[in-house]
Amino acid sequence: MSYDCAIIGGGPAGLNAALVLGRARRKVIVLDNSQSRNAVTHASHGFITRDGVTPAEFRRIAYEEVLRYPSVAHQSIQVTDVRRAGNEFSITTEDGASVTARKLLIATGLREIFPDIPGLSEHYGRSLFNCPYCDGWELRDQPLIVVSGQPGVFHMAKILYNWSKDLIVATGGEDVLTIEQRELLASRNIRIIETPVTAFIGSAGKLQHVEFADGTQLKRSGGFIAPQLQPKADFQAQLGYEVTETGGIATSEMGKSSVPGIYAAGDASYVMPSQLIYAAAQGSKAAMSINMELTEEEFAGR
């Protein structure tokens, strides 16, 4: 099968791009393995008209809307390889089938790598999160902990102070705070603990205590973790596009990569903040750019 555009990834970026391209009467296929990063989250926030929607319901509504357009197809399958084939791209899926497309949009998102702390997986998405703007409101005025050994922990603590004044920052012993930052946090009664966290303790996903390597436990009812983020899919070796220092696909403002015909949107280009509404907007911009490029080629007789 040959398409105007193949979209790898069915999150908000890929699906919004499919919507725009479908409305432009472009023949599009969305290839998605249905393993979204936010699947464990109880609700998604900050997207107008969809505030509080579950990730599963968001995807259901999105596919219902996108697939109303007869030129849009969808396959729930893993992409295993992507190659340039002349002026097109050849995409191979895990069942050995292949499709070709004139343009390629990579919208595969990011993979989270968390510290190996007992209890983290049981509480993540219920009382432990990674985005204050997404879940800070639900934890407002509660005793919280920020667990991060990354330089952004100071920024995270300052932002969270808007939602709760009862904060603890656990750096795991990493030297990521300057003297000035430590003094500023202390002036707001934000306690800094260098001892590594060894367990999150609670029931039914609700955090109750945080345990540290020295055996002490502190009562906390929620918190925020800063995972390491990596691109979920990496086709750089096959396609040769440039990547950023953070590992995302380097793109222009409209989603064009350094390789003609290849675009990226959403978390695949690793543009922060990582939120639904940002990803959807990037998907829309990339789709408009793709449609314009296809139109220019058709008017030029290519």
C-alpha positions as a Markdown table, in Angstrom:
| # | Residue | x | y | z |
|---|---|---|---|---|
| 1 | Met | 0.0 | 0.0 | 0.0 |
| 2 | Ser | 1.2 | 3.5 | -0.8 |
| 3 | Tyr | 0.3 | 6.6 | 1.1 |
| 4 | Asp | 0.9 | 10.3 | 1.0 |
| 5 | Cys | 2.1 | 10.1 | 4.6 |
| 6 | Ala | 2.9 | 7.4 | 7.1 |
| 7 | Ile | 2.6 | 8.4 | 10.8 |
| 8 | Ile | 4.5 | 6.3 | 13.3 |
| 9 | Gly | 2.9 | 6.8 | 16.7 |
| 10 | Gly | -0.7 | 7.2 | 17.8 |
| 11 | Gly | -0.4 | 9.7 | 20.6 |
| 12 | Pro | -1.8 | 13.3 | 20.5 |
| 13 | Ala | 0.9 | 14.4 | 18.1 |
| 14 | Gly | 0.4 | 11.6 | 15.6 |
| 15 | Leu | -3.4 | 11.6 | 15.8 |
| 16 | Asn | -3.8 | 15.4 | 15.5 |
| 17 | Ala | -1.5 | 15.2 | 12.4 |
| 18 | Ala | -3.7 | 12.5 | 11.0 |
| 19 | Leu | -6.8 | 14.6 | 11.6 |
| 20 | Val | -5.4 | 17.6 | 9.8 |
| 21 | Leu | -4.1 | 15.5 | 6.9 |
| 22 | Gly | -7.3 | 13.6 | 6.7 |
| 23 | Arg | -9.3 | 16.8 | 6.4 |
| 24 | Ala | -6.8 | 17.8 | 3.7 |
| 25 | Arg | -7.9 | 14.7 | 1.8 |
| 26 | Arg | -4.4 | 13.1 | 2.1 |
| 27 | Lys | -4.0 | 9.3 | 2.1 |
| 28 | Val | -2.6 | 8.6 | 5.6 |
| 29 | Ile | -1.8 | 5.6 | 7.7 |
| 30 | Val | -1.2 | 5.7 | 11.4 |
| 31 | Leu | 1.0 | 2.9 | 12.7 |
| 32 | Asp | 0.9 | 2.5 | 16.5 |
| 33 | Asn | 1.7 | -0.3 | 18.9 |
| 34 | Ser | -0.9 | 1.0 | 21.5 |
| 35 | Gln | 1.8 | 1.3 | 24.2 |
| 36 | Ser | 1.4 | 4.9 | 25.3 |
| 37 | Arg | 3.7 | 6.4 | 28.0 |
| 38 | Asn | 0.8 | 7.8 | 30.0 |
| 39 | Ala | -1.2 | 4.6 | 30.0 |
| 40 | Val | -0.7 | 4.2 | 33.8 |
| 41 | Thr | -2.0 | 7.7 | 34.5 |
| 42 | His | -5.5 | 7.9 | 36.0 |
| 43 | Ala | -6.3 | 11.1 | 34.2 |
| 44 | Ser | -4.8 | 13.6 | 31.8 |
| 45 | His | -5.1 | 17.3 | 32.6 |
| 46 | Gly | -4.5 | 20.7 | 31.0 |
| 47 | Phe | -6.2 | 20.0 | 27.6 |
| 48 | Ile | -9.2 | 22.3 | 27.2 |
| 49 | Thr | -12.5 | 20.3 | 26.8 |
| 50 | Arg | -10.7 | 17.1 | 27.9 |
| 51 | Asp | -9.5 | 18.0 | 31.4 |
| 52 | Gly | -9.5 | 14.9 | 33.5 |
| 53 | Val | -10.0 | 12.4 | 30.7 |
| 54 | Thr | -8.3 | 9.0 | 31.0 |
| 55 | Pro | -5.6 | 8.3 | 28.5 |
| 56 | Ala | -7.6 | 5.4 | 27.1 |
| 57 | Glu | -10.7 | 7.5 | 26.6 |
| 58 | Phe | -8.6 | 10.3 | 25.0 |
| 59 | Arg | -7.3 | 7.8 | 22.4 |
| 60 | Arg | -10.8 | 6.3 | 21.9 |
| 61 | Ile | -12.3 | 9.7 | 21.1 |
| 62 | Ala | -9.3 | 10.7 | 18.9 |
| 63 | Tyr | -9.4 | 7.6 | 16.8 |
| 64 | Glu | -13.2 | 7.9 | 16.5 |
| 65 | Glu | -12.7 | 11.4 | 15.1 |
| 66 | Val | -9.7 | 10.7 | 12.9 |
| 67 | Leu | -11.1 | 7.6 | 11.3 |
| 68 | Arg | -14.3 | 9.4 | 10.2 |
| 69 | Tyr | -12.1 | 10.6 | 7.2 |
| 70 | Pro | -12.1 | 7.9 | 4.5 |
| 71 | Ser | -8.5 | 8.6 | 3.5 |
| 72 | Val | -7.1 | 7.8 | 7.0 |
| 73 | Ala | -6.2 | 4.2 | 7.9 |
| 74 | His | -4.9 | 2.8 | 11.2 |
| 75 | Gln | -2.9 | -0.3 | 12.1 |
| 76 | Ser | -2.2 | -1.3 | 15.7 |
| 77 | Ile | 1.2 | -2.8 | 15.1 |
| 78 | Gln | 4.9 | -2.3 | 15.9 |
| 79 | Val | 7.1 | -0.8 | 13.3 |
| 80 | Thr | 10.4 | -2.7 | 13.1 |
| 81 | Asp | 12.2 | -0.9 | 10.3 |
| 82 | Val | 12.1 | 2.3 | 8.1 |
| 83 | Arg | 14.1 | 2.8 | 5.0 |
| 84 | Arg | 14.2 | 5.3 | 2.2 |
| 85 | Ala | 13.1 | 3.8 | -1.1 |
| 86 | Gly | 13.9 | 6.2 | -3.9 |
| 87 | Asn | 11.6 | 9.2 | -3.4 |
| 88 | Glu | 9.5 | 7.4 | -0.8 |
| 89 | Phe | 9.9 | 5.6 | 2.5 |
| 90 | Ser | 9.4 | 1.9 | 3.1 |
| 91 | Ile | 8.0 | 1.0 | 6.5 |
| 92 | Thr | 8.2 | -2.6 | 7.7 |
| 93 | Thr | 6.0 | -3.9 | 10.6 |
| 94 | Glu | 6.4 | -6.8 | 13.0 |
| 95 | Asp | 4.3 | -9.1 | 10.8 |
| 96 | Gly | 6.7 | -8.7 | 7.9 |
| 97 | Ala | 4.3 | -6.5 | 5.9 |
| 98 | Ser | 5.4 | -3.2 | 4.5 |
| 99 | Val | 3.8 | 0.1 | 3.3 |
| 100 | Thr | 5.3 | 3.0 | 1.4 |
| 101 | Ala | 4.7 | 6.7 | 1.8 |
| 102 | Arg | 5.9 | 9.9 | 0.2 |
| 103 | Lys | 6.3 | 11.6 | 3.6 |
| 104 | Leu | 7.1 | 10.2 | 7.0 |
| 105 | Leu | 6.1 | 11.7 | 10.4 |
| 106 | Ile | 7.7 | 10.2 | 13.5 |
| 107 | Ala | 5.6 | 10.8 | 16.6 |
| 108 | Thr | 6.6 | 7.9 | 18.8 |
| 109 | Gly | 7.2 | 9.8 | 22.0 |
| 110 | Leu | 9.5 | 9.1 | 24.8 |
| 111 | Arg | 10.3 | 6.2 | 27.2 |
| 112 | Glu | 10.6 | 6.9 | 30.9 |
| 113 | Ile | 13.5 | 5.3 | 32.8 |
| 114 | Phe | 12.8 | 5.4 | 36.6 |
| 115 | Pro | 15.1 | 4.6 | 39.5 |
| 116 | Asp | 14.8 | 1.1 | 40.8 |
| 117 | Ile | 13.0 | 1.9 | 44.1 |
| 118 | Pro | 10.6 | -0.7 | 45.6 |
| 119 | Gly | 7.0 | 0.6 | 45.6 |
| 120 | Leu | 7.5 | 3.1 | 42.8 |
| 121 | Ser | 5.6 | 1.2 | 40.1 |
| 122 | Glu | 2.7 | 0.5 | 42.5 |
| 123 | His | 2.2 | 4.2 | 43.2 |
| 124 | Tyr | 3.2 | 5.8 | 39.9 |
| 125 | Gly | 0.2 | 7.4 | 38.2 |
| 126 | Arg | -1.8 | 7.3 | 41.4 |
| 127 | Ser | 0.0 | 9.3 | 44.0 |
| 128 | Leu | 3.5 | 9.7 | 42.4 |
| 129 | Phe | 3.8 | 11.7 | 39.2 |
| 130 | Asn | 6.4 | 13.5 | 37.0 |
| 131 | Cys | 4.5 | 16.7 | 35.9 |
| 132 | Pro | 3.3 | 19.3 | 38.3 |
| 133 | Tyr | 1.1 | 21.0 | 35.7 |
| 134 | Cys | -0.6 | 17.7 | 35.0 |
| 135 | Asp | -1.2 | 16.5 | 38.5 |
| 136 | Gly | -0.2 | 19.2 | 41.0 |
| 137 | Trp | -3.8 | 20.3 | 41.6 |
| 138 | Glu | -4.8 | 16.8 | 42.7 |
| 139 | Leu | -2.1 | 16.9 | 45.4 |
| 140 | Arg | -2.6 | 20.4 | 46.5 |
| 141 | Asp | -1.9 | 21.2 | 50.2 |
| 142 | Gln | -0.7 | 17.7 | 50.9 |
| 143 | Pro | 2.7 | 16.6 | 52.3 |
| 144 | Leu | 4.8 | 16.0 | 49.2 |
| 145 | Ile | 8.3 | 14.7 | 48.2 |
| 146 | Val | 10.3 | 15.5 | 45.1 |
| 147 | Val | 12.7 | 12.7 | 44.3 |
| 148 | Ser | 15.4 | 13.7 | 41.7 |
| 149 | Gly | 19.1 | 13.7 | 41.4 |
| 150 | Gln | 18.9 | 15.9 | 38.3 |
| 151 | Pro | 19.7 | 19.6 | 38.0 |
| 152 | Gly | 16.1 | 20.4 | 37.4 |
| 153 | Val | 15.1 | 19.5 | 40.9 |
| 154 | Phe | 15.4 | 23.1 | 42.1 |
| 155 | His | 13.0 | 24.3 | 39.4 |
| 156 | Met | 10.6 | 21.4 | 40.2 |
| 157 | Ala | 10.6 | 22.3 | 43.9 |
| 158 | Lys | 9.9 | 26.0 | 43.2 |
| 159 | Ile | 7.0 | 25.1 | 40.9 |
| 160 | Leu | 5.5 | 22.7 | 43.3 |
| 161 | Tyr | 5.5 | 25.3 | 46.1 |
| 162 | Asn | 2.5 | 26.8 | 44.3 |
| 163 | Trp | 0.5 | 23.7 | 45.2 |
| 164 | Ser | 1.9 | 22.7 | 48.6 |
| 165 | Lys | 4.1 | 24.4 | 51.2 |
| 166 | Asp | 4.9 | 21.1 | 52.8 |
| 167 | Leu | 7.7 | 19.9 | 50.6 |
| 168 | Ile | 10.7 | 17.6 | 51.0 |
| 169 | Val | 13.4 | 17.4 | 48.3 |
| 170 | Ala | 15.3 | 14.1 | 48.1 |
| 171 | Thr | 18.4 | 14.3 | 45.8 |
| 172 | Gly | 19.8 | 10.8 | 46.5 |
| 173 | Gly | 23.1 | 12.4 | 47.4 |
| 174 | Glu | 23.7 | 13.9 | 44.0 |
| 175 | Asp | 25.4 | 17.3 | 44.1 |
| 176 | Val | 22.8 | 19.2 | 42.0 |
| 177 | Leu | 22.0 | 22.2 | 44.2 |
| 178 | Thr | 24.1 | 25.2 | 44.6 |
| 179 | Ile | 24.6 | 26.9 | 48.0 |
| 180 | Glu | 22.3 | 29.7 | 46.9 |
| 181 | Gln | 19.6 | 27.3 | 45.8 |
| 182 | Arg | 19.8 | 25.4 | 49.1 |
| 183 | Glu | 19.5 | 28.6 | 51.1 |
| 184 | Leu | 16.5 | 29.7 | 49.1 |
| 185 | Leu | 14.7 | 26.4 | 49.6 |
| 186 | Ala | 15.6 | 26.5 | 53.3 |
| 187 | Ser | 14.1 | 30.0 | 53.5 |
| 188 | Arg | 10.8 | 28.5 | 52.4 |
| 189 | Asn | 11.1 | 25.6 | 54.9 |
| 190 | Ile | 11.7 | 23.1 | 52.1 |
| 191 | Arg | 13.8 | 20.4 | 53.6 |
| 192 | Ile | 16.6 | 18.8 | 51.6 |
| 193 | Ile | 17.4 | 15.1 | 52.3 |
| 194 | Glu | 20.6 | 13.7 | 50.7 |
| 195 | Thr | 20.0 | 10.1 | 51.9 |
| 196 | Pro | 18.7 | 7.9 | 49.1 |
| 197 | Val | 15.1 | 6.8 | 49.0 |
| 198 | Thr | 14.8 | 3.0 | 49.4 |
| 199 | Ala | 11.0 | 2.4 | 49.3 |
| 200 | Phe | 7.6 | 4.0 | 48.8 |
| 201 | Ile | 5.1 | 2.5 | 51.2 |
| 202 | Gly | 1.4 | 2.8 | 50.9 |
| 203 | Ser | -1.8 | 0.9 | 50.0 |
| 204 | Ala | -3.9 | 0.7 | 46.8 |
| 205 | Gly | -1.6 | 3.2 | 45.1 |
| 206 | Lys | -1.9 | 5.8 | 47.8 |
| 207 | Leu | 1.4 | 6.8 | 49.2 |
| 208 | Gln | 1.7 | 6.9 | 53.0 |
| 209 | His | 5.4 | 6.8 | 53.9 |
| 210 | Val | 8.8 | 7.2 | 52.2 |
| 211 | Glu | 11.7 | 5.1 | 53.5 |
| 212 | Phe | 15.3 | 6.2 | 53.3 |
| 213 | Ala | 18.6 | 4.2 | 53.3 |
| 214 | Asp | 19.3 | 5.0 | 57.0 |
| 215 | Gly | 16.0 | 3.3 | 57.9 |
| 216 | Thr | 14.0 | 6.5 | 58.7 |
| 217 | Gln | 10.5 | 6.9 | 57.4 |
| 218 | Leu | 8.6 | 10.1 | 56.7 |
| 219 | Lys | 4.9 | 10.6 | 56.2 |
| 220 | Arg | 4.1 | 11.7 | 52.6 |
| 221 | Ser | 0.9 | 11.3 | 50.7 |
| 222 | Gly | 2.2 | 12.1 | 47.3 |
| 223 | Gly | 5.2 | 13.2 | 45.3 |
| 224 | Phe | 7.0 | 13.8 | 42.0 |
| 225 | Ile | 9.7 | 11.8 | 40.4 |
| 226 | Ala | 12.0 | 13.0 | 37.6 |
| 227 | Pro | 12.7 | 10.0 | 35.3 |
| 228 | Gln | 15.3 | 9.9 | 32.6 |
| 229 | Leu | 13.7 | 10.3 | 29.2 |
| 230 | Gln | 14.8 | 8.6 | 26.0 |
| 231 | Pro | 13.2 | 8.4 | 22.5 |
| 232 | Lys | 10.9 | 5.4 | 22.4 |
| 233 | Ala | 11.8 | 4.6 | 18.8 |
| 234 | Asp | 15.2 | 5.3 | 17.1 |
| 235 | Phe | 15.5 | 5.2 | 13.4 |
| 236 | Gln | 18.4 | 7.6 | 13.2 |
| 237 | Ala | 20.9 | 4.9 | 12.0 |
| 238 | Gln | 18.6 | 4.0 | 9.1 |
| 239 | Leu | 17.4 | 7.5 | 8.1 |
| 240 | Gly | 20.3 | 9.7 | 9.1 |
| 241 | Tyr | 18.4 | 12.6 | 10.6 |
| 242 | Glu | 20.1 | 15.0 | 13.1 |
| 243 | Val | 19.3 | 14.6 | 16.8 |
| 244 | Thr | 19.5 | 17.1 | 19.6 |
| 245 | Glu | 21.7 | 16.9 | 22.7 |
| 246 | Thr | 18.8 | 15.3 | 24.5 |
| 247 | Gly | 18.4 | 12.6 | 21.9 |
| 248 | Gly | 15.2 | 13.9 | 20.2 |
| 249 | Ile | 14.9 | 14.5 | 16.5 |
| 250 | Ala | 16.1 | 17.9 | 15.5 |
| 251 | Thr | 13.3 | 19.8 | 13.7 |
| 252 | Ser | 12.3 | 23.2 | 12.4 |
| 253 | Glu | 9.4 | 25.1 | 14.0 |
| 254 | Met | 7.1 | 23.3 | 11.6 |
| 255 | Gly | 8.4 | 19.9 | 12.3 |
| 256 | Lys | 10.8 | 19.3 | 9.4 |
| 257 | Ser | 13.9 | 17.2 | 10.2 |
| 258 | Ser | 17.3 | 17.5 | 8.6 |
| 259 | Val | 16.3 | 14.8 | 6.0 |
| 260 | Pro | 13.9 | 15.8 | 3.2 |
| 261 | Gly | 10.5 | 14.2 | 3.6 |
| 262 | Ile | 11.0 | 13.3 | 7.3 |
| 263 | Tyr | 9.1 | 15.1 | 10.0 |
| 264 | Ala | 8.8 | 14.7 | 13.8 |
| 265 | Ala | 6.3 | 16.0 | 16.3 |
| 266 | Gly | 5.5 | 15.7 | 20.0 |
| 267 | Asp | 7.9 | 14.0 | 22.4 |
| 268 | Ala | 9.8 | 12.4 | 19.5 |
| 269 | Ser | 11.4 | 15.8 | 19.0 |
| 270 | Tyr | 11.8 | 16.1 | 22.8 |
| 271 | Val | 10.5 | 19.6 | 23.0 |
| 272 | Met | 9.5 | 20.4 | 26.6 |
| 273 | Pro | 7.2 | 20.6 | 28.3 |
| 274 | Ser | 5.9 | 17.1 | 27.6 |
| 275 | Gln | 2.1 | 17.7 | 27.6 |
| 276 | Leu | -0.8 | 16.6 | 25.5 |
| 277 | Ile | -1.7 | 20.0 | 24.3 |
| 278 | Tyr | 1.9 | 20.8 | 23.2 |
| 279 | Ala | 2.2 | 17.5 | 21.3 |
| 280 | Ala | -1.2 | 17.9 | 19.6 |
| 281 | Ala | -0.2 | 21.4 | 18.4 |
| 282 | Gln | 3.1 | 20.2 | 17.1 |
| 283 | Gly | 1.3 | 17.4 | 15.2 |
| 284 | Ser | -1.0 | 20.0 | 13.6 |
| 285 | Lys | 1.9 | 22.2 | 12.5 |
| 286 | Ala | 3.8 | 19.3 | 11.1 |
| 287 | Ala | 0.7 | 18.1 | 9.2 |
| 288 | Met | 0.2 | 21.5 | 7.6 |
| 289 | Ser | 3.9 | 21.6 | 6.6 |
| 290 | Ile | 3.6 | 18.1 | 5.1 |
| 291 | Asn | 0.5 | 19.0 | 3.1 |
| 292 | Met | 2.1 | 22.1 | 1.8 |
| 293 | Glu | 5.2 | 20.2 | 0.7 |
| 294 | Leu | 3.1 | 17.6 | -1.1 |
| 295 | Thr | 1.1 | 20.4 | -2.8 |
| 296 | Glu | 4.2 | 22.1 | -4.0 |
| 297 | Glu | 5.6 | 18.8 | -5.4 |
| 298 | Glu | 2.3 | 18.1 | -7.2 |
| 299 | Phe | 2.2 | 21.6 | -8.7 |
| 300 | Ala | 5.8 | 21.2 | -9.8 |
| 301 | Gly | 4.9 | 17.9 | -11.5 |
| 302 | Arg | 6.9 | 15.7 | -9.2 |
